[in-house]
Amino acid sequence: MVAQDRFGLNEAIRCCHDCLAALLTASSAGIRHGDIRPENVICIRSGSRHPYFVLVGWGHAILEDRDRPAMNLHYSSTYALQEGKLCSASDAESLVYMLYFACGGVSPDLNSVEGALQWRETSWSRRLIQQKLGDVSTVLKAFADYVDSLCGTPYPMDYDIWIRRLRRNIQEEDHGKEVDTSG
């Protein structure tokens, strides 16, 4: 569980990569997670030089449009809070919020959906989320910009391109050593 962890560069990029890989696999079967938050991401450190992250909590996954996602004022996507549904970028938007907070972003006191929506609008428009993730990595900032451009739209997520970009960053950090980033 990543709830109490504060991510550095390596962990943030690996978490984003591993979670996107899981979301890509699920989306190919028409499934959306709908509840991405720290308690649903497990960091595995055993036996490997680098940690890998597993997205858990698929018990309430969204299979059909009529299914309602879990509501979390800090991590739910804007569309989920507004409409009670997920759009194509909803899981990625939730992942961006989780990374933002795990990388040291200020966690606001949210006590209503209206307050959560206002925080999102202000944070995205002032580019606070993108700036915080940019302090960690330019690829994470670019990912946040991409997700921001898709929030609430019908356009599909391009998981493949972001998985490849994140994988390149992982390999660069390992100084060219071969890394198993599949899965």
C-alpha positions in Angstrom: 0.0 0.0 0.0 1.4 3.4 -0.9 -0.7 5.5 1.4 2.1 6.5 3.8 4.9 6.4 1.3 6.3 9.5 -0.2 7.5 8.8 -3.7 10.8 9.8 -5.2 11.5 9.8 -9.0 12.0 6.1 -9.4 8.9 5.0 -7.4 6.6 7.6 -9.1 7.6 6.6 -12.6 7.4 2.9 -11.8 4.1 3.2 -10.1 2.6 5.1 -13.0 4.0 2.6 -15.5 2.8 -0.5 -13.6 -0.6 0.9 -12.9 -1.1 2.0 -16.5 0.0 -1.5 -17.7 -2.7 -3.0 -15.5 -5.3 -0.5 -16.7 -4.4 -1.2 -20.3 -4.9 -4.9 -19.8 -8.3 -4.4 -18.1 -9.4 -1.8 -20.7 -8.8 -4.3 -23.5 -11.6 -6.4 -21.8 -13.8 -3.4 -21.3 -13.1 -3.1 -17.6 -12.3 0.1 -15.7 -11.0 0.1 -12.1 -13.0 3.0 -10.8 -11.3 3.2 -7.4 -7.6 4.1 -7.7 -6.3 5.3 -4.4 -3.3 4.5 -2.3 -5.0 1.7 -0.5 -5.5 -0.1 -3.8 -1.8 0.0 -4.9 0.6 -2.4 -3.4 4.4 -1.9 -3.6 6.3 -5.2 -3.9 10.0 -5.0 -3.1 10.9 -8.7 -2.4 13.7 -10.2 -4.4 14.0 -7.5 -7.0 16.4 -4.6 -7.2 13.5 -2.3 -8.0 10.0 -2.2 -6.6 7.0 -2.9 -8.7 3.5 -1.9 -8.1 0.3 -3.9 -8.3 -3.1 -2.4 -8.7 -5.6 -4.3 -6.4 -9.2 -3.7 -5.4 -10.8 -4.9 -8.6 -13.8 -6.2 -6.7 -15.9 -3.2 -7.6 -14.5 -2.7 -11.1 -16.7 -1.0 -13.6 -18.0 -3.4 -16.3 -21.0 -1.5 -17.7 -21.9 2.2 -18.0 -24.7 1.8 -15.4 -22.2 0.6 -12.7 -21.3 3.4 -10.3 -17.7 4.0 -9.3 -16.6 4.4 -5.7 -16.6 8.0 -4.6 -13.5 9.4 -3.0 -13.2 13.2 -2.6 -9.4 13.1 -3.1 -8.9 10.5 -5.8 -12.1 10.1 -7.8 -12.1 11.7 -11.3 -14.0 14.9 -12.0 -16.5 13.1 -14.2 -17.1 10.5 -11.6 -17.8 13.2 -9.0 -20.0 15.1 -11.4 -21.9 12.4 -13.2 -21.4 9.2 -11.1 -19.8 7.6 -14.2 -16.4 7.1 -15.6 -15.0 8.4 -18.9 -12.1 7.0 -20.8 -9.5 9.0 -18.8 -11.1 8.6 -15.3 -8.7 5.9 -14.0 -5.7 7.9 -15.4 -7.0 11.1 -13.7 -7.3 9.2 -10.4 -3.8 7.9 -10.9 -2.5 11.4 -11.4 -4.1 12.5 -8.1 -2.6 9.6 -6.3 0.9 10.4 -7.7 0.4 14.1 -6.9 -0.3 13.4 -3.3 2.3 10.6 -3.0 5.0 13.0 -4.4 4.2 15.6 -1.7 1.3 17.5 -3.2 -0.7 19.4 -0.6 -3.7 17.4 0.5 -6.7 19.8 0.9 -9.4 19.3 3.5 -12.3 18.2 1.4 -15.7 17.7 2.9 -18.1 17.9 0.0 -18.3 17.0 -3.7 -18.6 20.7 -4.5 -15.4 21.4 -2.6 -13.6 18.5 -4.3 -14.7 19.8 -7.7 -13.6 23.3 -6.9 -10.1 22.0 -5.8 -9.8 20.1 -9.1 -10.8 23.1 -11.2 -8.4 25.4 -9.4 -5.5 22.9 -9.3 -5.7 22.1 -13.0 -6.2 25.7 -14.1 -3.3 26.9 -12.0 -1.3 23.9 -13.2 -0.5 23.0 -9.6 -0.7 19.3 -10.3 1.4 19.5 -13.4 4.0 21.6 -11.6 4.3 19.2 -8.7 4.7 16.2 -10.9 7.1 18.2 -13.1 9.3 18.7 -10.0 9.6 14.9 -9.9 9.8 14.1 -13.7 9.2 15.8 -17.0 7.5 12.6 -18.3 5.0 12.7 -15.3 4.3 16.3 -16.0 3.6 15.5 -19.7 1.4 12.6 -18.6 -0.6 14.9 -16.3 -1.0 17.4 -19.2 -2.2 14.6 -21.5 -4.7 13.4 -18.9 -5.9 17.0 -18.3 -6.6 17.3 -22.0 -8.8 14.2 -21.9 -10.7 14.7 -18.7 -14.4 14.4 -19.3 -14.1 13.9 -23.0 -15.2 10.8 -25.0 -11.7 10.4 -26.5 -9.9 7.1 -25.6 -6.8 6.9 -23.5 -3.6 5.9 -25.4 -2.1 3.7 -22.7 0.6 2.2 -25.0 2.4 5.4 -25.8 2.6 6.4 -22.1 3.7 2.9 -21.0 6.5 3.1 -23.7 7.6 6.6 -22.5 7.6 5.6 -18.9 9.6 2.4 -19.7 12.2 4.5 -21.5 12.6 6.6 -18.4 12.9 3.6 -16.2 15.6 2.2 -18.4 17.5 5.6 -18.5 17.4 5.7 -14.7 19.0 2.2 -14.6 21.8 3.5 -16.8 20.9 1.3 -19.7 20.6 -1.9 -17.8 18.0 -4.2 -19.1 14.9 -4.0 -16.9 11.9 -6.3 -17.0 9.0 -3.8 -17.2 6.4 -6.1 -18.7 3.1 -6.5 -17.0 
